């Protein structure tokens, strides 16, 4: 009945839950010694339980606050990225309009010289001019 495996399991349980045998021993001692010691012991146990609940609540609240702050930061970051992308698109459109105007003016100036026009258009469009 009491094999080596049983004793190993018992020892593992005692290592992890060492406070249960101590509490049981203290309860037995308090029960034998009188009601005042028993009340004090139960008060200590209930206080420990309440403290544990408070600590768990504090941990949960802190975690929730961290998650909320993290979400706010992510939202601000997304908004900033969208703003930058919009500004970038506007700047690109402005550049394209400027290039179109420059291209039209170049065409007007060089419409009688097709070779010069081809070179200038290639330069404006960052292309290679091949003769």
SULCORHU-V267265 format. One record per backbone hydrogen bond with DSSP energy under -0.5 kcal/mol. NH is the residue of the N-H (numbers start at 0). CO is the residue of the C=O. If there is no record, write none. Layout:
[[NH & CO] [NH & CO]]
This chain:
[[2 & 0] [6 & 2] [7 & 3] [8 & 4] [9 & 5] [10 & 6] [11 & 7] [12 & 8] [13 & 9] [14 & 10] [15 & 11] [16 & 12] [19 & 16] [20 & 16] [21 & 17] [22 & 18] [23 & 19] [24 & 20] [25 & 21] [26 & 22] [27 & 23] [28 & 24] [29 & 25] [30 & 26] [31 & 27] [32 & 28] [33 & 29] [37 & 33] [38 & 34] [39 & 35] [40 & 36] [41 & 37] [42 & 38] [43 & 39] [44 & 40] [45 & 41] [46 & 42] [47 & 43] [48 & 44] [49 & 45] [50 & 46] [51 & 47] [52 & 48] [53 & 49] [54 & 50] [55 & 51] [56 & 52] [57 & 53] [58 & 54] [59 & 55] [60 & 56] [61 & 57] [62 & 58] [63 & 59] [64 & 60] [65 & 61] [66 & 62] [67 & 63] [68 & 64] [69 & 65] [70 & 66] [71 & 67] [72 & 68] [73 & 69] [74 & 70] [75 & 71] [76 & 72] [77 & 73] [78 & 74] [79 & 75] [80 & 76] [81 & 77] [82 & 78] [83 & 79] [84 & 80] [85 & 81] [86 & 82] [87 & 83] [88 & 84] [89 & 85] [90 & 86] [91 & 87] [92 & 88] [93 & 89] [94 & 90] [95 & 91] [96 & 92] [97 & 93] [98 & 94] [99 & 95] [100 & 96] [101 & 97] [102 & 98] [103 & 99] [104 & 100] [105 & 101] [106 & 102] [107 & 103] [108 & 104] [109 & 105] [110 & 107] [112 & 109] [113 & 111] [116 & 112] [117 & 113] [118 & 114] [119 & 115] [120 & 116] [121 & 117] [122 & 118] [123 & 119] [124 & 120] [125 & 122] [126 & 121] [129 & 127]]
